[in-house]
Structure formats: structure tokens, C-alpha cells
Amino acid sequence: MIGVSVDTEEKHDEFRSECGLRFPLASDPGAELTKSLDLLKQYGDHGWFAARVTYLLDEDAVVQQVWDVEDAGAHPDEVLAAVTE
């Protein structure tokens, strides 16, 4: 598992610490990856951010499932259930 966002490495370190995350977060400060996946979204007056999306890949790196994350509370359980199937 890896997380990617347009935030800086420093912000990622703070977020990982605050949330107790045990997986790496990669920084995409120029939003090149985010743009190439068409995940850079305008959020009104808040500006441009990477949309929250989770991809489940198989051992051959083929996308098996995609989640557009709207409910962050239920989302981890949904992903874990799919991974353990």
C-alpha cells in the first residue's frame, strides 16, 4: 500500500504521524502523476486538490477495483474486505 498526494514530504510526515499510518506516502508536488490520472479536481474556493481514489492492483499491477472515496470512515473496511477475498 502507498498513498500519493500533491502535499509536500513534510506535510506527509505530519499526517502519517497524526494518523498513525504504517504505509509510505509519496509526494507529487508538481501534480504530474495526479494530472496524468485525471485526479486533480477543483474544490470551489478551497482550490485544486487530488481527488481521493483508491486502486486495488493484482500481482501483475492490473487494476482490479477502484473506489472514489466519499466516506473515509467506511472506506478502509471496504478495501480490507476486498483485499482479503
C-alpha positions as CSV (number, residue, x, y, z in Angstrom):
1,M,0.0,0.0,0.0
2,I,1.2,3.5,-0.8
3,G,-0.5,6.9,-0.6
4,V,0.1,9.7,-3.1
5,S,-0.9,13.4,-2.9
6,V,0.3,16.8,-4.0
7,D,1.3,17.7,-0.5
8,T,5.0,18.1,0.5
9,E,7.0,15.4,2.2
10,E,6.9,17.5,5.4
11,K,3.1,17.5,5.3
12,H,3.1,13.8,4.7
13,D,5.3,13.2,7.7
14,E,3.0,15.2,9.9
15,F,-0.1,13.5,8.5
16,R,1.4,10.0,8.9
17,S,2.4,10.8,12.5
18,E,-1.0,12.3,13.4
19,C,-3.0,9.4,11.9
20,G,-0.6,6.6,12.8
21,L,-0.2,5.4,9.2
22,R,2.1,2.5,8.7
23,F,2.5,2.9,4.9
24,P,4.5,5.3,2.8
25,L,3.1,8.5,1.3
26,A,4.7,9.7,-1.9
27,S,4.7,13.4,-2.8
28,D,3.5,14.7,-6.2
29,P,4.2,18.4,-5.7
30,G,4.0,19.3,-9.4
31,A,0.9,17.1,-9.7
32,E,2.2,15.3,-12.8
33,L,1.0,11.9,-11.7
34,T,-2.2,13.3,-10.4
35,K,-2.9,15.1,-13.6
36,S,-2.0,12.1,-15.7
37,L,-4.6,10.0,-13.8
38,D,-7.1,12.9,-14.2
39,L,-7.4,13.2,-10.5
40,L,-6.7,16.9,-10.0
41,K,-10.1,18.4,-9.0
42,Q,-11.3,21.9,-8.3
43,Y,-12.9,22.1,-4.8
44,G,-14.7,25.5,-5.0
45,D,-12.9,28.3,-3.1
46,H,-10.6,25.8,-1.5
47,G,-8.6,25.3,-4.7
48,W,-7.2,22.4,-6.6
49,F,-6.6,19.1,-4.8
50,A,-6.0,15.4,-5.7
51,A,-9.3,13.5,-5.6
52,R,-9.4,10.7,-3.1
53,V,-9.3,7.5,-5.0
54,T,-8.1,4.0,-4.1
55,Y,-6.9,1.5,-6.6
56,L,-6.6,-2.2,-5.9
57,L,-3.9,-3.8,-8.1
58,D,-3.2,-7.5,-8.5
59,E,0.3,-9.1,-8.5
60,D,0.7,-8.1,-12.2
61,A,-0.2,-4.5,-11.4
62,V,-3.6,-4.8,-13.2
63,V,-6.3,-2.6,-11.6
64,Q,-8.9,-4.9,-10.1
65,Q,-11.1,-2.4,-8.3
66,V,-11.4,1.4,-7.9
67,W,-13.0,3.3,-5.1
68,D,-13.9,7.0,-5.2
69,V,-13.6,7.8,-1.6
70,E,-16.6,9.7,-0.3
71,D,-16.9,8.1,3.2
72,A,-13.5,7.9,4.7
73,G,-14.9,6.2,7.8
74,A,-16.2,3.1,6.0
75,H,-13.6,3.1,3.2
76,P,-10.8,1.2,5.0
77,D,-13.1,-1.7,5.9
78,E,-14.3,-1.9,2.3
79,V,-10.7,-2.1,0.9
80,L,-9.6,-4.6,3.5
81,A,-12.5,-6.8,2.7
82,A,-11.7,-6.7,-1.0
83,V,-8.0,-7.5,-0.3
84,T,-8.8,-10.5,1.9
85,E,-11.2,-12.1,-0.5
